[in-house]
Amino acid sequence: MLEKLTDHQLIARYLKGDEKSFEVLVARYTPLMYRFVYGYTKNDQQAQDITQEVFLKVWRNAKNIDEKRNFKSWIYTIAKNTALDFLKKKKSIPFSEFENHEGKNYITEKLVEPLPLPDTIAIAREDKNNFLRAIEKLSDKYQVILLLYYYQYLNFREIAEVLKEPINTIKSRHRRGVVMLREIIKDAL
């Protein structure tokens, strides 16, 4: 079963011509990439466009993936850079760039599990709205680390790779961010 293979195993199979392997990889990471990018844009359509661009870059660079490097860190780095580039340009990413040679869109046709409906997302967000409002009061350097750690489930080493910062800096900012977050929430109550 393809779903049980590691990311690198899926890529190796894809490079040997097994397109289903790439579909599994896309399905595995689309919700994570969307939520991560949405944290930068705070805009559903832009987050969808950027997520699509992230997978376009993964697809184009699949043969260059270093097996020694953590795939999850690699794709988050691509997502971060793509989101930041997008925000700098404030320009839409054309949907057609991800179409294959037959004119079919790879992501929308191959996606195994669609994202949850907006009303489902809204209900789930209700419980964490206060938390997210509190996080928004923190500076970006703390926000990003807390969101990656608590919402994207990256460990400190992966966060350090994504942000290209020393791991001790990440741990220190995490501790300070948590302390500041507690104070913000305490003051709000």
N, C-alpha and C positions, 0 to 999 in steps of 0.2 A: 504494500500500500504506500503510495507516494507521500501521503501526509506524514508518515512516520520518519521519512528521510531527513537528514540534516540539510541546512541551507546549501552547504558546499556540495553535498551529494546531488541535490536537485539541479544545481548549476552545471555540474559535470554531466549529468544525464541530458540536460537541455543542449549543451554544447555538442553532444553526440547525436542530436536530432530529435530528442523526445520533447516535443512542445508542451505536453501535459505537465512536465516538471516545472516549467516556467509559470504555467497557470497556477500551480499549487503555491509557488513562491509569491506570486501576485496576491492570491487570496489570503495567504498568511500575513502579509505585511500591509495590505491596503488600509485596513482600519487603523492600524498603528500610525502609519504615515499621515493619514488624513488628520487624525487627532493631533499629532505633533505639529503639523503645518498649520492647522487651524489655530493653534496657540500663538502663532506668529501673525496670522492675517486677521483673525476674528471675523472671517467672512467665508461663508459656505462655498460659494462659487469659486473664489480664488483658491481656497484650500483644495477643492476638487481638481482645479486646473494644475496646481503645483504638484499634487500627488500624482497626477497623470504624467507630468514632466519628470518626476523622480523615477517612475518606472520606465519611461522612455530612456533615461540615462542608464539605468541598470541594464536594460535590454541591449543598448548600444555598447556597453562596456563589460558585458558578461564574460567575454574571453580574457579580460584583463584582471579579473578578481584574483587576488592573492589568497591562496588557501590558508596561509599562516595568519591572515588577518581575520578578525571577527566580522562576519558578514553583517550582523546587526549594527555594529558600530559604523561600518562602511555605509550602509544604506541611510542611517540617521545623519551621517555627515553630508551625504548627498542631499538629503531632505533639508537640512539646515541651510546649506549653501544655496540651494535652489530657492528656498523661501526668502532668504536675504537678498538674493539677486532680483527676485520678483518684486520685492518691496522697494528696492532701489529704482527699478525701472518703472514700476507701477503700470506695467503693460501686460495685457492678457496673453496667455500661451494658446496658440491656435490648437483647436481640438484635432485638426487633421494631421498634425505631426505624428500622432501615434497610430495612424492607419498603416496597415501592412500593404504590400504590393498589390493585393486584390481589392484595396479600398475598404477593408473591414477594420473596425476599431478593435485593437487587441484587448484592451482593458475591459470595455463594456461587454464584449462577446465572451470573454474567457473567465470573467469573475465568477468564482464558485459561490460565494456568499455575498449578497448585496449588503450595503450599510443599513443599519436600522432606520426605520421611518422617523421623520422629525418629531412626531408626538411621543414616540418611545424615548428618543434622546432627551426631550424636554422633561419628561417625568424623571428620568435618571439624574438629570442635572439639578433638579429641585433640591436634593439633599446636599449637594456640594456647592451651591451658589454662594453661601456665606464664606466658605473656604476659598473659593476662587476670587471673590471680591477682596478678601484679605490678602491673597497672594498678589493681586494687582497693585496693592499699595507698596509692595516691595520693589526694590530696583531690579532691573532686568537680569543682572548677574545672579541674583538669588532666585528670581522667578524661574528662569530656565532650568536651573539645577533641581529645584523642588518639583517642577512639572515633569522633568525627565525621570526623576527618581520615583515619584509617587503615582504618576499617571502613565508613564511609558515603561515603567519597571526596568529601567536600565540600572546597572550597578555602578559604583563609583568609577571603576576602571573604564567602563563603556562611555560614561559621561565625559571623562577626561579625554578619551579618544575623539569623541564627537566635537567637543569644544576646544580641543587642542590646548588644554591646560594641564598642569601637573595634578596628579591625583590628590596630593595633600591640600592643594588649593581648593579642589572640588569638595573634599571632606570638610574643610574649614568653613567654606561658604554654606554648605548644607547645614552645619551646626548653627551658624549665625542666623541663617534664614529661618530655621525652625524656631529659634528663640524669639526673633522679631515677629514671626507669624503668631506665636502664642500670645505675645503682648498685644498685637493688633486685635486678635479675636477676643481676648480678655477685656480690652477696652470697649469693644463693640457690645459686649453683653451687659 
